[in-house]
Amino acid sequence: MAHFFKKSGIAENRIENSGRWPVRLTNFQLIDDYEFPATNFPEIFFVQEGHFLHETAAGTQAVREGVAMMVNPGQRHTVKQPSDVVLTRLRFLPEWLTREYEIIIRSPDLLSLFFDQSWFRYPRDENLHVFTTRGDGAARIRDELAYLGGLLREKRHLEPVARVSVLKLMMLLADEHRRFWRGVSEIEILPEAAHALDEIEGCILRAEAFDPAALPRGGFERRAVAKAFGELTGMEMTDYALRRRVFHAAFRLLTTREEPRRISKALGWPTTGEFSKQFEAVFDIPPAVYREKFGLPVEKTGE
């Protein structure tokens, strides 16, 4: 039984929204076909009730209660011939979970399902994942969605508890995805690549410039580290380090009211101008516009 809609006949599709960026949850009760257009945000779907035909660029498949879908940006898909469908969608900003690095990078299934397209921009053939969850796994996912929905309705979207809830939900889904594919992971994080990732993360947190030539060897050959890193991410280490530094800045823009110059200095940029330039290269908008669209609401001052 879905937590969101009362059982009653409806004459048209119903949609209920809760939350605001960086995490938004929408519940759909569908009796007619419904198209989900391509967006710039990753989206998680979970079928609470019913069944339908799911149409994508790759074809059409039957989908039923308990199915989960991870849709990466740029993917259009359509619900066809819905029968008593209750569907939950979760949209999130990957940069909002930047501080959860240790958990994500040590969980290959979590990384490959939800973050590799944003962290690495690694090209993959499969950008829309559809998989079935088990009965007990589906129950845990439903419960976490209900809990998160309550937090968002209470406007607690920027509290740490909301971030933890989203991460827990992702881990439950990643575990079900792993079981569905019998333990086969899409990516393998070799020790050499993990070493480079950890060193880059530490460098950023210390507000230091990253120089691949100065990367500690950690017992590995430099050539092996560069090869493993490139195969995992599809990026040069310097490009990844820049992107990762920008993600840390985005997290601060989302969750604090720090001035850009303070964020720039705290994360090791030589100038605020350079910070703004690199930020816009990653997110296509300046830091101020990003904060206005996704960050904390502007505080109203008294007259």
C-alpha positions, 0 to 999 in steps of 0.5 A: 500500500502506498503511503501517499494517496488514498484509495479512491477513483480519480478522473485524471492523473494526480501529482503531489510535490514536496521538498525543494532543491537540492532534493525534491520528491514527487508522487504520481497517481496515473490513469493516463499515459504520462511522458517524463521529458529529459531533464538536467537532473538524475532521477530515481523512480519507484513503482509503489503500486500498479503496472504499465508499459515503460517506453524509452529510446531503447524500446518498451518493457512491462513494469510492475509494482516494486520496480526501481528506475535510475534515469540519468540526465538527458533521458526521455521516457513515457508511462503507457497504459497505466493500471492503478499506478502510484509512482514516486520520483526523487530528484537530487543534485549529486553535488549535495552529497559531495561530503559523503565521499568516503561512503560513496567511493567505497561502495562501487554499486552505489557509485556506478548507479547514482554518481559516476555520470556526475562525478566522472562524466564517464560515457556509458551505453546504459543511462537508464537502469530498470531493475526489480526489488525483492519483497523485503527490499521493496518494503524498506525502500517504501518506508524510507521514501515515506520517511524522506517525504515527511522530512520534505513536507516539514521543509527539512530538506537542508538538514543533515537528516534529509541527506542521510535519508537520501543516502540510505535510500540510495544504498538500499536501491544499490543493494537491490540492484546488485542482487538483481544482477547477481553481484556483477558491478559495472565498475571496478575501483582498482587500488591504484585508482582509489589511491589517486582519488583519496589523495585528490580529495585530501588535497582539496580539503586542505585547500592545496593546488593539485599537481599530479607530478607531486602525487605520493606514490603510495607503493604504486607505479605512477604509470599504473596509477594514471592508467587505472584512474583513466580507465575508471573515470575517463578523465585526467587527474587534473580535470577530475581534481578541478571538477571535484573542487567545484563540487565542494564549492557547490555544496557550500553554496547549497548549504551555507550563506558564505560569500563566494570569496570565502568559499574560493579561499577555503577551497584553494582557488588563487582568486575569486575570479578563477573560482567563478570561471571554473565553476561556470565551466562545470555547471554552465552558470555562475556561482551567484546564479547557482545559489539563487536557483538551488541554495538557501533562500535569501534572508529578508531583512527588516526595514 
